[in-house]
Amino acid sequence: MARGRKARSRSILISDSPRLGAGERASGREIFKRGNDRIGDEPLWSGKESKDISAQKECTGAQLRKHIDATLGSGNLREAVRLPPGEDANEWLAVNTVDFFNQVNLLYGTLTEFCTPENCPTMTAGPKYEYRWADGVQIKKPIEVSAPKYVEYLMDWIEAQLDDESIFPQKLGTPFPHNFKDVVKTIFKRLFRVYAHIYHSHFQKIVSLKEEAHLNTCFKHFILFTYEFGLIDKKELAPLQELIESIIVPY
Ligand SMILES: [Zn+2]
């Protein structure tokens, strides 16, 4: 059963895309540019003043989205990850964080009928790595849970960060918090674990679904972005070290 988690839009949900669409990439910032032609979208803010803020924000978000789409369309992932000249680094991290969350959500969503508590009683990444869940707030002592439960906790936690306006501000001029990059780093560390589990436990299924090219492209983009901004500690990347080296070495 697909979990039906919706693509994030940071404050508006756009389309429910449980399967991988043909090149469709849902993103939080994208909504500012494309919101008007989607069904069911609600304006971000009501009232005159907020509307103006929304319009300004629209420019930043739309421009960055345009840049991402253009560079990805050129097939040059190494170029696509770089901070566009003159753009705000935090805004760039924010836009891409939402994108990567949506990608992992869609990829994992195609596996939910296979990644079950019976098939994956623990959250592993190969024989050597097992993850236990703790969010440091509600669950302080790490608990052993099935892979689907772990991913559910993990994605719920990320959604809560993306929805928290004190971390991912929506309004123009609202500064990002001082610890913004730390939060982004934790999000990336956790998204990586979903990739690690998919590659180690479900790659054959991915192949049979003919999704391996898409998975590899998403992961390559994710890793190049991670390296560009130093987002994940090397030891965390160990479960997929060989694959990562094949991406990074030619870099
Ligand atoms: Zn699994």
Boltz pocket constraint, residues with backbone or C-beta under 6 A from the ligand:
constraints:
  - pocket:
      binder: B
      contacts: [[A, 114], [A, 115], [A, 116], [A, 119], [A, 120], [A, 147], [A, 148], [A, 197], [A, 201], [A, 202]]
      max_distance: 6.0
